[in-house]
Amino acid sequence: MLETHTRAVGEVTVPGHPWFGEHQLPAAAPPDTIREMLRSEVRDIGYPYQPLLPAAPITLPRASYAELFRASAALLDLVRRAALETAATTSGRLAAYGMPDSENQLFVADRFIEERYADCVARPDVVIGPDGPKFLEFNVSGALGGPVEAHCRLEVWRRLYASDSGRLPFDYRSPLAARVEMFRSLCAELAVAPRVALLGSARDQGGATRFFDIEIDYFNNHGMTARFFEPEDLHEAWDCPPNLRYPLGLRNFTIPDWLELGIDTAPVQAALDNGCLLVGTQTSTFLSSKLTMGLLSEGRPWMSAAERAVVERYLPWTRILSDRRTTRGDKDVDLVQFVIDNRELLVLKESLGMSGKEVTLGREATQREWESAVTTAAPNTSIVQDYIDPHTCRLPILADTDDEPRNVDIAPVLGPVLLGGRPAGVFTRFFGDGRAGIVSVLGRGSSDNCAVAV
């Protein structure tokens, strides 16, 4: 087991975890310059105002950076297999997962294609606990946050830290370069022209299109043809001469978000039915469900000893909540009673949810609130999971009025992005004042950054 320790940086004693390493980059420009550059890069991408900003990237040892992607790839493979084996058909999986009726749409007719390209875009949420990385959940969706946001932060750090020769004091994986390579490989595999449709809506980004324009410009400057489509314009991706069609695209929306905004998904189904494959496919919803984490944690009959060891090492104890008995270490326990009796050890999460919503931390609830949440949760639609006390690293932080960065011990949630299985950068979120808890930029007002390797 890795033990918590302190490390010295200059005259400052820094509490943290050895997994984060010893190296910390200093701020590379005056505070006003850093603030202006960071806010300029993320302008008009649907981000809320962040009063606390990082003054440098989060630095990780190369071994830790590599471990994030190695473990992510191994677990994503297990997540995919666990989700697909719940039932032999899509209708069976919808029933097994208790999916709402709204999710029973936008499937590709060819089931092999549907399942083959479900996991193209993934980002787990990882915290560093006493024993190292723990994967709290897997986000599997073309609409997940991370690639564009991390790219924007990396652009700032790249400009600030580059030497006169262009060398950087750190390494990183470019999210948008990985996105291009993913689509280049998909086009070759499917034997289609390198023309990519990015499907989304400015209505989901505060009315601006810059979130999509950043990717479109990158694609078009790196050997592929790309275009942003609002759903109302999506027919132009397939109802046109063959040489102008977009046979492949990124599905950058979620059904719940578009339902909330009143956006019709019928044009998406029409595009799918007419040969425009949008990844990740709708089957990604099963992979992203937190129930899949419960299935893996409890173990599946087909898992090898090595696969069980990976799950034991990287996943917190997680169970699908229902009135039954299960294992806790080497003990057999009544699940519901165990959960009620151990509020401070556990977290309750609904199977579907984003931005930290539908999550109850036992230690932040009263016993009465906890018992009510547990007993009213519908059977087999929520999970309970060990609360992982997150360990910290030190990062220079800038508030709006700071003349100099302040070193803060933060507890980051790390988001290693995988695009077509390729490492695509590490998106990070944290509370700039050092708090822990449910971390979300959109839902909880946290700050964001990216992690690099040194």
C-alpha positions as CSV (number, residue, x, y, z in Angstrom):
1,M,0.0,0.0,0.0
2,L,1.2,3.5,-0.8
3,E,1.4,5.7,2.3
4,T,0.5,9.4,2.3
5,H,3.6,11.6,2.7
6,T,4.8,15.1,2.5
7,R,7.3,16.5,0.0
8,A,9.3,19.7,0.1
9,V,9.1,22.3,-2.6
10,G,11.5,25.1,-1.8
11,E,10.7,26.2,1.7
12,V,7.1,24.8,1.5
13,T,6.0,21.5,2.9
14,V,3.5,20.0,0.5
15,P,1.1,17.3,1.7
16,G,0.1,14.8,-1.0
17,H,0.3,11.4,-2.4
18,P,3.5,9.8,-3.9
19,W,1.5,8.9,-7.0
20,F,1.5,12.6,-7.9
21,G,5.3,12.7,-7.8
22,E,7.6,15.5,-6.7
23,H,7.6,17.9,-9.6
24,Q,5.6,21.1,-9.8
25,L,5.7,23.7,-12.6
26,P,5.9,27.3,-11.5
27,A,3.6,29.9,-13.1
28,A,5.2,31.0,-16.4
29,A,3.7,34.5,-16.7
30,P,2.2,37.3,-14.7
31,P,-1.3,36.5,-13.1
32,D,-3.2,38.9,-15.4
33,T,-1.7,37.2,-18.5
34,I,-2.5,33.7,-17.3
35,R,-6.1,34.7,-16.4
36,E,-6.7,36.5,-19.7
37,M,-5.3,33.6,-21.8
38,L,-7.2,30.9,-19.9
39,R,-10.5,32.7,-20.2
40,S,-10.0,33.7,-23.8
41,E,-9.3,30.1,-24.8
42,V,-12.6,28.8,-23.2
43,R,-14.8,31.7,-24.3
44,D,-18.1,30.8,-25.9
45,I,-17.9,27.1,-25.3
46,G,-20.7,26.9,-22.8
47,Y,-18.5,27.2,-19.7
48,P,-19.6,29.1,-16.6
49,Y,-17.3,31.8,-15.1
50,Q,-14.6,30.3,-12.9
51,P,-13.3,32.6,-10.2
52,L,-10.4,30.3,-9.3
53,L,-8.1,29.3,-12.1
54,P,-5.0,27.2,-12.3
55,A,-1.7,29.0,-12.8
56,A,0.0,25.9,-14.3
57,P,-0.9,22.5,-15.5
58,I,-1.1,19.5,-13.1
59,T,2.1,17.5,-13.5
60,L,2.3,13.7,-13.2
61,P,5.2,11.4,-13.3
62,R,5.4,9.6,-16.7
63,A,4.7,6.3,-15.0
64,S,1.5,7.7,-13.3
65,Y,0.4,9.3,-16.6
66,A,0.9,6.0,-18.4
67,E,-0.9,4.0,-15.7
68,L,-4.0,6.1,-16.1
69,F,-4.3,5.2,-19.8
70,R,-3.2,1.6,-19.3
71,A,-5.8,1.0,-16.6
72,S,-8.5,2.9,-18.5
73,A,-8.1,0.8,-21.7
74,A,-8.2,-2.5,-19.7
75,L,-11.3,-1.4,-17.7
76,L,-13.1,0.0,-20.8
77,D,-12.7,-3.4,-22.4
78,L,-14.3,-5.0,-19.3
79,V,-17.0,-2.4,-19.2
80,R,-17.9,-3.1,-22.8
81,R,-18.0,-6.9,-22.3
82,A,-20.0,-6.6,-19.1
83,A,-22.6,-4.3,-20.7
84,L,-23.0,-6.4,-23.9
85,E,-23.4,-9.7,-22.0
86,T,-26.3,-8.5,-19.9
87,A,-28.6,-9.6,-22.8
88,A,-28.4,-10.9,-26.3
89,T,-30.5,-8.2,-27.8
90,T,-30.9,-4.4,-27.5
91,S,-34.5,-4.9,-26.2
92,G,-33.1,-7.3,-23.6
93,R,-30.5,-4.8,-22.5
94,L,-33.0,-1.9,-22.3
95,A,-35.0,-4.1,-19.9
96,A,-32.0,-5.3,-17.9
97,Y,-30.8,-1.7,-17.3
98,G,-34.3,-0.3,-16.7
99,M,-33.7,2.3,-19.3
100,P,-36.4,5.0,-19.7
101,D,-38.4,4.8,-22.9
102,S,-36.6,7.9,-24.3
103,E,-33.4,5.8,-24.7
104,N,-35.1,3.3,-27.0
105,Q,-34.1,5.1,-30.1
106,L,-31.2,6.0,-32.4
107,F,-29.9,2.5,-32.7
108,V,-28.2,1.5,-36.0
109,A,-30.0,-1.4,-37.8
110,D,-26.8,-3.4,-38.2
111,R,-26.2,-4.8,-34.7
112,F,-22.6,-5.5,-35.3
113,I,-21.9,-1.9,-36.3
114,E,-24.0,-0.7,-33.4
115,E,-22.0,-2.7,-30.9
116,R,-18.6,-2.3,-32.6
117,Y,-18.5,1.5,-32.3
118,A,-20.2,2.0,-29.0
119,D,-16.9,2.7,-27.1
120,C,-15.2,5.1,-29.4
121,V,-15.3,7.9,-26.9
122,A,-14.7,7.3,-23.2
123,R,-13.5,9.2,-20.1
124,P,-13.5,7.6,-16.7
125,D,-13.5,9.7,-13.5
126,V,-10.6,8.8,-11.4
127,V,-9.5,10.0,-7.9
128,I,-6.3,9.1,-6.1
129,G,-7.0,7.2,-2.9
130,P,-4.7,5.7,-0.3
131,D,-3.8,2.8,-2.7
132,G,-3.5,4.9,-5.9
133,P,-6.0,5.4,-8.7
134,K,-9.7,4.5,-8.2
135,F,-12.1,4.7,-11.1
136,L,-15.4,6.0,-9.8
137,E,-17.3,5.7,-13.1
138,F,-17.0,5.5,-16.8
139,N,-18.4,8.1,-19.1
140,V,-18.9,6.6,-22.6
141,S,-20.5,9.0,-25.1
142,G,-19.6,11.2,-28.0
143,A,-20.9,14.1,-25.9
144,L,-18.7,13.7,-22.9
145,G,-16.7,16.7,-21.7
146,G,-13.0,16.8,-21.9
147,P,-11.4,16.8,-25.4
148,V,-12.2,20.4,-26.4
149,E,-11.8,21.7,-22.8
150,A,-8.4,20.0,-22.3
151,H,-7.3,21.2,-25.7
152,C,-8.1,24.8,-24.8
153,R,-6.1,24.6,-21.5
154,L,-3.2,22.8,-23.3
155,E,-3.0,25.6,-25.9
156,V,-2.4,28.1,-23.1
157,W,0.3,26.0,-21.4
158,R,2.0,25.2,-24.7
159,R,2.4,28.8,-25.5
160,L,3.5,29.9,-22.0
161,Y,6.0,27.1,-21.4
162,A,7.6,26.7,-24.9
163,S,11.3,27.6,-25.0
164,D,12.8,29.6,-27.9
165,S,13.5,26.3,-29.6
166,G,9.9,25.2,-29.2
167,R,10.7,22.5,-26.6
168,L,8.3,22.0,-23.7
169,P,9.2,20.9,-20.1
170,F,6.4,18.3,-20.2
171,D,4.7,15.8,-22.6
172,Y,1.0,15.4,-23.3
173,R,-1.4,13.6,-25.6
174,S,-3.3,16.1,-27.8
175,P,-7.1,15.4,-27.6
176,L,-7.8,16.8,-31.0
177,A,-4.9,15.0,-32.7
178,A,-6.2,11.8,-31.2
179,R,-9.7,12.6,-32.4
180,V,-8.4,13.1,-36.0
181,E,-6.5,9.8,-35.8
182,M,-9.6,8.0,-34.5
183,F,-11.7,9.2,-37.4
184,R,-8.9,8.5,-39.9
185,S,-8.8,4.9,-38.7
186,L,-12.6,4.6,-38.8
187,C,-12.8,5.9,-42.3
188,A,-10.2,3.4,-43.4
189,E,-11.9,0.5,-41.5
190,L,-15.3,1.4,-43.1
191,A,-13.8,2.2,-46.5
192,V,-15.5,5.6,-46.6
193,A,-14.3,9.1,-47.6
194,P,-12.5,11.1,-44.9
195,R,-15.5,13.4,-44.4
196,V,-16.7,13.9,-40.8
197,A,-19.9,15.4,-39.5
198,L,-19.9,16.9,-36.0
199,L,-23.5,16.8,-34.8
200,G,-24.5,19.0,-31.9
201,S,-26.4,22.2,-31.2
202,A,-25.5,25.7,-30.3
203,R,-28.6,25.7,-28.1
204,D,-26.6,23.3,-25.9
205,Q,-23.7,25.8,-25.7
206,G,-25.4,29.0,-24.8
207,G,-26.1,29.9,-28.5
208,A,-22.5,30.0,-29.7
209,T,-20.8,27.5,-32.1
210,R,-17.2,28.0,-31.0
211,F,-17.2,24.7,-29.1
212,F,-17.7,22.9,-32.4
213,D,-15.7,25.4,-34.6
214,I,-12.5,24.6,-32.6
215,E,-12.7,20.9,-33.7
216,I,-13.9,21.7,-37.2
217,D,-10.9,24.0,-37.8
218,Y,-8.5,21.4,-36.4
219,F,-9.9,18.7,-38.6
220,N,-9.9,20.8,-41.8
221,N,-6.3,21.9,-41.0
222,H,-5.1,18.2,-40.6
223,G,-6.2,16.5,-43.8
224,M,-9.8,15.7,-43.2
225,T,-13.0,17.5,-44.3
226,A,-15.3,18.3,-41.4
227,R,-18.5,20.3,-40.9
228,F,-20.7,21.1,-38.0
229,F,-24.4,20.2,-38.3
230,E,-27.4,21.4,-36.3
231,P,-30.0,18.6,-36.3
232,E,-32.3,20.6,-38.6
233,D,-29.5,20.6,-41.2
234,L,-28.4,17.0,-40.8
235,H,-30.2,15.9,-43.9
236,E,-27.5,17.7,-45.9
237,A,-25.0,15.1,-44.7
238,W,-26.7,12.3,-46.6
239,D,-29.4,13.8,-49.0
240,C,-26.9,15.0,-51.6
241,P,-24.6,13.7,-54.3
242,P,-22.4,10.8,-53.1
243,N,-19.1,12.8,-53.2
244,L,-20.6,15.4,-50.9
245,R,-22.0,13.0,-48.3
246,Y,-20.6,12.7,-44.7
247,P,-20.6,8.9,-44.0
248,L,-19.3,9.3,-40.5
249,G,-19.7,11.7,-37.6
250,L,-19.5,12.5,-33.9
251,R,-22.7,12.4,-32.0
252,N,-22.1,15.3,-29.6
253,F,-25.3,15.3,-27.7
254,T,-27.3,13.3,-25.1
255,I,-30.9,12.4,-25.5
256,P,-31.8,13.9,-22.0
257,D,-30.2,17.2,-22.9
258,W,-32.0,17.5,-26.2
259,L,-35.3,16.5,-24.6
260,E,-34.8,19.3,-22.0
261,L,-34.1,21.8,-24.8
262,G,-37.0,20.6,-26.9
263,I,-34.8,19.4,-29.8
264,D,-36.2,16.8,-32.1
265,T,-34.1,13.7,-32.6
266,A,-35.9,12.5,-35.7
267,P,-33.3,14.0,-38.1
268,V,-30.7,11.9,-36.3
269,Q,-32.6,8.7,-36.9
270,A,-33.1,9.6,-40.5
271,A,-29.3,10.2,-40.9
272,L,-28.5,6.8,-39.3
273,D,-31.1,5.1,-41.5
274,N,-29.5,6.6,-44.6
275,G,-25.9,5.5,-43.9
276,C,-24.4,8.3,-41.7
277,L,-22.8,6.5,-38.8
278,L,-22.6,8.6,-35.7
279,V,-20.2,7.5,-32.9
280,G,-20.4,6.6,-30.1
281,T,-23.5,4.6,-31.0
282,Q,-26.6,4.5,-28.7
283,T,-25.3,1.3,-27.1
284,S,-22.8,3.5,-25.3
285,T,-25.6,4.3,-22.9
286,F,-25.3,0.8,-21.4
287,L,-21.6,1.1,-21.1
288,S,-22.0,4.5,-19.4
289,S,-24.6,3.3,-16.9
290,K,-23.2,3.1,-13.4
291,L,-24.9,-0.3,-13.1
292,T,-22.1,-1.7,-15.3
293,M,-19.6,-0.7,-12.6
294,G,-21.6,-2.7,-10.1
295,L,-21.6,-5.7,-12.4
296,L,-17.8,-5.6,-12.7
297,S,-17.1,-5.0,-9.0
298,E,-19.3,-8.0,-8.1
299,G,-17.6,-10.1,-10.7
300,R,-18.8,-11.8,-13.9
301,P,-18.5,-15.6,-14.6
302,W,-16.3,-15.0,-17.7
303,M,-13.7,-12.9,-16.0
304,S,-10.2,-14.3,-15.6
305,A,-8.2,-14.1,-12.4
306,A,-6.1,-11.3,-14.0
307,E,-9.2,-9.4,-14.9
308,R,-10.6,-9.8,-11.4
309,A,-7.3,-8.5,-10.0
310,V,-7.5,-5.4,-12.2
311,V,-11.1,-4.7,-11.0
312,E,-10.1,-5.3,-7.4
313,R,-7.1,-2.9,-7.8
314,Y,-8.8,0.0,-9.6
315,L,-12.6,-0.1,-8.8
316,P,-14.0,0.8,-5.5
317,W,-16.4,-1.8,-3.9
318,T,-19.6,-1.2,-5.9
319,R,-23.0,-2.9,-5.8
320,I,-26.3,-2.6,-7.6
321,L,-28.7,-1.7,-4.9
322,S,-31.5,-4.2,-4.3
323,D,-32.9,-6.3,-1.5
324,R,-30.5,-9.2,-1.5
325,R,-27.3,-10.5,0.0
326,T,-23.9,-9.9,-1.3
327,T,-20.2,-10.0,-0.4
328,R,-18.3,-7.4,1.5
329,G,-14.7,-8.5,1.7
330,D,-14.8,-12.0,3.1
331,K,-18.3,-11.5,4.7
332,D,-21.8,-12.2,3.4
333,V,-24.1,-9.3,4.2
334,D,-27.6,-8.1,3.7
335,L,-27.0,-5.3,1.2
336,V,-29.7,-2.8,2.1
337,Q,-29.1,-3.1,5.8
338,F,-25.4,-2.9,5.4
339,V,-25.8,0.3,3.3
340,I,-28.1,1.9,5.9
341,D,-25.8,1.0,8.7
342,N,-22.6,2.4,7.0
343,R,-23.7,5.8,5.7
344,E,-20.3,7.5,6.2
345,L,-18.5,4.8,4.1
346,L,-20.7,5.0,1.0
347,V,-22.0,7.0,-1.9
348,L,-25.4,6.4,-3.5
349,K,-25.7,7.0,-7.3
350,E,-28.5,6.7,-9.8
351,S,-27.6,4.6,-12.8
352,L,-27.8,7.6,-15.2
353,G,-26.8,11.1,-14.5
354,M,-24.3,13.9,-15.4
355,S,-22.5,16.8,-13.8
356,G,-22.7,15.3,-10.3
357,K,-26.5,15.1,-10.3
358,E,-28.3,12.1,-8.7
359,V,-25.4,11.5,-6.3
360,T,-25.7,11.4,-2.5
361,L,-22.6,11.3,-0.3
362,G,-23.4,9.4,2.9
363,R,-21.1,11.5,5.0
364,E,-22.9,14.7,3.9
365,A,-26.4,13.4,4.6
366,T,-28.1,12.9,8.0
367,Q,-29.0,9.4,8.9
368,R,-32.7,10.1,8.2
369,E,-31.9,11.6,4.8
370,W,-29.6,8.6,4.0
371,E,-32.2,6.0,5.0
372,S,-34.8,7.8,2.9
373,A,-32.6,8.0,-0.2
374,V,-31.7,4.3,0.1
375,T,-35.1,2.9,0.8
376,T,-36.8,5.0,-1.9
377,A,-34.3,4.2,-4.6
378,A,-36.0,2.0,-7.2
379,P,-34.5,-1.6,-7.1
380,N,-31.8,-2.2,-9.7
381,T,-31.5,1.4,-10.9
382,S,-28.9,2.7,-8.5
383,I,-25.5,1.7,-7.1
384,V,-23.8,2.1,-3.8
385,Q,-20.1,2.6,-3.8
386,D,-17.3,3.0,-1.3
387,Y,-16.4,6.6,-0.7
388,I,-12.8,7.2,-1.7
389,D,-11.1,9.8,0.5
390,P,-9.3,11.7,-2.3
391,H,-5.6,12.5,-1.8
392,T,-4.1,15.7,-2.9
393,C,-1.5,17.4,-5.1
394,R,-0.3,21.0,-4.9
395,L,-1.2,23.5,-7.6
396,P,-0.7,27.2,-7.9
397,I,-4.2,28.9,-8.0
398,L,-5.2,32.4,-9.1
399,A,-8.3,34.2,-7.8
400,D,-9.5,37.3,-9.6
401,T,-7.7,39.7,-7.2
402,D,-4.5,37.7,-6.6
403,D,-1.2,39.5,-7.5
404,E,0.6,36.2,-7.1
405,P,-0.6,32.5,-7.3
406,R,-1.4,30.8,-4.1
407,N,-0.3,27.2,-3.6
408,V,-3.4,25.1,-2.8
409,D,-3.6,21.4,-2.0
410,I,-6.3,20.2,-4.4
411,A,-8.1,16.8,-4.7
412,P,-8.5,16.5,-8.5
413,V,-10.8,14.2,-10.4
414,L,-8.7,13.0,-13.3
415,G,-10.4,12.3,-16.6
416,P,-8.1,10.3,-19.0
417,V,-9.8,10.5,-22.4
418,L,-9.7,7.5,-24.8
419,L,-10.6,8.1,-28.4
420,G,-10.8,4.9,-30.5
421,G,-8.6,3.4,-27.7
422,R,-6.0,6.1,-28.1
423,P,-4.8,8.2,-25.2
424,A,-6.1,11.7,-25.7
425,G,-5.1,13.8,-22.8
426,V,-6.1,14.1,-19.2
427,F,-9.0,16.5,-18.4
428,T,-9.1,17.4,-14.7
429,R,-11.6,19.1,-12.4
430,F,-11.2,20.3,-8.8
431,F,-12.2,22.8,-6.2
432,G,-9.7,25.6,-6.3
433,D,-10.1,26.3,-2.6
434,G,-9.0,22.7,-1.7
435,R,-12.4,21.3,-0.9
436,A,-13.4,17.7,-1.7
437,G,-16.8,16.4,-2.6
438,I,-18.9,16.0,-5.8
439,V,-16.8,17.8,-8.4
440,S,-18.3,19.2,-11.6
441,V,-17.6,22.4,-13.6
442,L,-21.2,22.7,-14.8
443,G,-23.1,21.3,-11.9
444,R,-21.0,22.3,-8.8
445,G,-18.9,25.3,-9.9
446,S,-15.5,23.6,-9.8
447,S,-12.4,24.6,-11.7
448,D,-10.8,22.7,-14.6
449,N,-7.3,22.1,-16.0
450,C,-5.4,19.4,-17.8
451,A,-2.6,17.0,-16.6
452,V,0.7,16.6,-18.3
453,A,3.6,14.2,-17.9
454,V,7.1,15.2,-16.6
